[in-house]
Amino acid sequence: MKQLAAVIITKNEETNIERCISSILPVTSEVLVIDSGSTDQTIPLAKSLGAQVIETDWKGYAATKNFGHTQTTADWILSIDADEVLTPALQQELKELTLEDDTVYTLNRITNYCGQWIKHSGWFPDRKIRVFNKTQIYWQGDFVHETLFLPDQTKVRDLKGLLEHYSYKSLDDHWQRLNKYAELSAQELFHKGKKPSWAKLYLAPGFRFFRTLVLKLGFLDGKAGWIISKRNAYLVHTKYRLLRSYLKAKNE
């Protein structure tokens, strides 16, 4: 049976790390936490559960995850965030899984928003490739949109069990993450030489609101869907507004 190593990148995840590690211990041969500057109890909590912790400077999402892969003894990786949890059904599925060469496996993530599971709004279903062979697959990209490089012959297999994502603890927490994401996205566009058109700046936010609330059935998520729709529009507007400010500063 091929062994599976879990890799988690962390910084100040004391409220999440125990729940995450406890859920992956039954299905992994090793748990590796790559920590970049935690000042809370993340590191001692992880160690108390048997995880190996490696402290390193932040290298960006893709590079930090790839660094973690090099530190595992197993070739097969379960890539999981500290605020994610394997459900019992997914645990059982992974235990029974026969890992196949040239194959990656997706997990279906469902997000908890301020105590409510979001089942629409473009947030679910949310399939992410999280199980793969590190000798064939690696993370690529900078800033916030890291993706996995997949060889042409790679087969993608969907697992049925859910991956619970405890991402937003409060509305304020959502605001903070939203602004950080907008900034990182704007920096990514800036470094790619992109320019914000009038349509992107003024029409795209409205379309994102309509897409989330109506086309993605956000209204079925009730008040949470309404809030997510409005904030998605805010994210789009802020991203392009920041991009315009970066370009203006460059040309001055």
C-alpha atoms as one frame of an Amber mdcrd trajectory, in Angstrom:
protein
   0.000   0.000   0.000   1.348   3.430  -0.988   1.829   5.840   1.876   0.221
   9.276   2.006   1.864  12.314   3.606  -0.115  15.394   4.629   1.433  18.841
   4.118  -0.056  21.908   5.824   1.289  25.451   5.538   0.541  27.587   8.586
   0.828  30.936  10.287  -1.117  31.572  13.497  -3.642  28.762  13.070  -4.107
  27.782  16.723  -7.907  27.889  16.392  -7.870  25.398  13.504  -4.772  23.206
  13.595  -5.935  20.607  16.141  -9.180  19.945  14.283  -7.334  19.619  10.969
  -4.557  17.315  12.173  -6.947  15.105  14.142  -8.943  14.499  10.964  -5.945
  13.501   8.832  -4.054  11.303  11.280  -6.188   8.207  10.497  -5.356   8.325
   6.770  -1.717   9.494   6.600   1.686   8.024   7.332   3.132  11.417   8.259
   1.894  14.931   8.941   4.199  17.811   8.067   3.468  21.381   9.129   5.398
  24.108   7.309   5.148  27.165   9.540   6.109  30.695   8.540   6.294  32.863
  11.620   3.491  31.766  13.943   3.436  33.709  17.208   0.532  31.814  18.785
   0.253  28.167  19.886   0.170  26.658  16.379   3.581  24.993  16.624   3.260
  23.406  20.110  -0.270  22.237  19.337   0.853  20.612  16.092   3.793  18.910
  17.792   1.574  17.646  20.621  -0.487  15.772  18.030   2.565  14.114  16.517
   3.082  16.362  13.513   6.561  17.245  12.320   6.982  21.015  12.224   9.479
  22.813  10.005   9.848  26.559  10.430  10.799  28.535   7.335  10.496  31.975
   5.806   7.399  32.591   3.718   8.228  31.860   0.080   4.768  32.407  -1.433
   1.954  29.862  -1.584   3.303  27.675  -4.384   6.950  27.705  -3.322   6.165
  27.053   0.348   3.949  24.093  -0.522   6.566  22.687  -2.893   9.195  23.041
  -0.168   6.970  20.989   2.110   6.761  18.237  -0.487  10.548  17.924  -0.521
  10.538  17.261   3.217   8.222  14.234   3.154   9.374  10.643   2.887   6.229
   9.548   1.052   5.751  10.359  -2.648   1.990  10.769  -2.376   0.773  14.069
  -0.915  -2.457  15.111   0.764  -2.376  18.900   0.451  -4.679  20.415   3.049
  -5.126  23.832   4.651  -5.182  24.313   8.402  -8.821  25.406   8.329  -9.966
  22.262   6.505 -11.225  18.972   7.950 -11.776  15.530   6.443 -15.273  14.250
   7.149 -15.588  10.638   8.403 -16.931   9.588   4.981 -13.911  11.106   3.254
 -11.557   9.504   5.772 -13.013   6.089   5.001 -12.795   6.730   1.273  -9.118
   7.650   1.536  -8.383   4.585   3.657  -9.845   2.349   0.971  -8.319   4.253
  -1.941  -5.783   2.541  -4.173  -3.489   5.310  -5.390  -2.877   4.960  -9.117
   0.055   6.297 -11.140  -0.652   9.229 -13.487  -3.775  10.040 -11.470  -4.760
  12.928  -9.202  -7.734  13.003  -6.852 -10.148  15.847  -6.169 -11.925  16.536
  -2.893 -15.271  18.349  -2.810 -14.944  21.273  -0.408 -17.886  22.849   1.410
 -17.349  26.147   3.212 -18.684  27.198   6.598 -19.494  30.916   6.568 -20.009
  32.371  10.034 -21.599  29.110  11.194 -23.615  28.343   8.034 -22.730  25.791
   5.377 -22.867  27.497   1.974 -24.360  25.185  -0.652 -24.656  27.672  -3.545
 -23.235  31.151  -4.381 -20.528  29.599  -6.547 -18.916  28.144  -3.423 -20.287
  24.611  -3.750 -19.593  22.210  -5.247 -15.943  23.239  -5.031 -13.620  20.522
  -6.288  -9.919  20.858  -5.548  -7.082  18.512  -6.508  -5.590  17.608  -3.136
  -4.099  14.107  -3.525  -1.253  13.625  -6.003   2.230  12.185  -6.545   4.916
  14.793  -5.833   7.312  13.162  -8.327   4.927  14.135 -11.140   2.919  17.084
  -9.820   3.957  20.412  -8.313   2.508  23.812  -7.457   3.137  26.776  -9.729
   2.230  30.470  -9.753   2.783  33.439  -7.473   0.708  35.633  -5.178  -2.722
  34.049  -4.585  -3.585  31.904  -7.614  -1.316  28.900  -7.175  -2.210  25.975
  -9.420  -0.955  22.444  -9.918   1.124  21.490 -12.935  -0.387  18.337 -14.449
   1.348  16.275 -17.161  -0.773  15.720 -20.270  -1.470  12.072 -19.470  -2.827
  12.836 -15.993  -6.228  11.373 -15.128  -8.482  13.196 -12.655 -10.627  11.152
 -10.279 -13.293  12.692  -8.052 -13.746  11.418  -4.506 -17.231  11.596  -2.989
 -16.604  12.557   0.636 -16.710  16.200   1.689 -13.818  18.377   2.808 -15.127
  20.840   5.387 -13.689  24.339   5.122 -13.965  26.515   8.241 -12.780  29.644
   6.488 -14.736  32.591   7.877 -15.382  32.867  11.595 -17.106  36.262  11.418
 -18.145  38.995   9.018 -15.115  41.020  10.088 -12.849  38.059   9.377 -14.363
  37.891   5.877 -13.660  41.596   5.319 -10.006  41.194   6.312  -9.471  38.197
   4.045 -11.362  39.885   1.214  -9.135  42.952   1.265  -6.000  40.843   1.455
  -7.165  38.736  -1.480  -8.004  41.853  -3.502  -4.534  43.257  -2.859  -2.765
  40.035  -3.825  -4.909  39.679  -6.949  -4.151  43.260  -7.977  -0.420  42.670
  -7.487  -0.635  39.540  -9.612  -2.383  41.422 -12.438   0.131  44.280 -12.159
   3.111  41.948 -12.517   1.450  40.341 -15.529   1.181  43.748 -17.194  -2.621
  43.852 -17.115  -4.551  47.133 -17.265  -8.016  47.827 -15.800 -10.491  48.727
 -18.528 -13.537  50.904 -17.851 -15.734  47.819 -18.150 -13.637  45.851 -15.674
 -13.751  48.662 -13.153 -17.407  49.624 -13.402 -19.344  46.801 -15.058 -17.541
  43.678 -13.828 -18.506  44.223 -10.131 -22.205  44.398 -11.026 -21.994  41.303
 -13.154 -20.195  39.435 -10.358 -23.012  40.359  -7.985 -25.647  39.107 -10.458
 -23.663  35.978 -11.236 -23.257  35.059  -7.560 -26.776  35.887  -6.405 -28.781
  34.697  -9.419 -26.781  32.518 -11.805 -25.022  30.692  -8.954 -28.239  30.570
  -6.882 -26.818  32.581  -4.007 -30.349  33.631  -3.040 -30.911  30.052  -1.858
 -28.246  30.642   0.813 -30.445  33.373   2.298 -28.869  36.367   4.012 -25.417
  34.810   3.731 -25.821  34.516  -0.043 -26.796  38.186  -0.263 -23.744  39.239
   1.767 -21.400  37.026  -0.249 -22.796  38.429  -3.504 -22.262  42.034  -2.413
 -18.778  41.332  -1.152 -17.830  39.477  -4.311 -18.732  42.642  -6.213 -16.658
  44.692  -3.775 -13.715  42.328  -4.282 -13.795  42.773  -8.059 -14.050  46.581
  -7.831 -11.282  46.816  -5.224  -8.948  44.556  -7.200  -9.173  46.738 -10.302
  -9.092  49.983  -8.311  -5.844  48.885  -6.681  -4.437  47.814 -10.027  -5.171
  51.266 -11.417  -3.421  52.895  -8.445  -0.346  50.689  -8.946  -0.157  51.654
 -12.615  -0.605  55.344 -11.780   2.212  55.211  -9.201   4.478  53.465 -11.717
   3.925  56.162 -14.348   4.451  59.112 -12.032
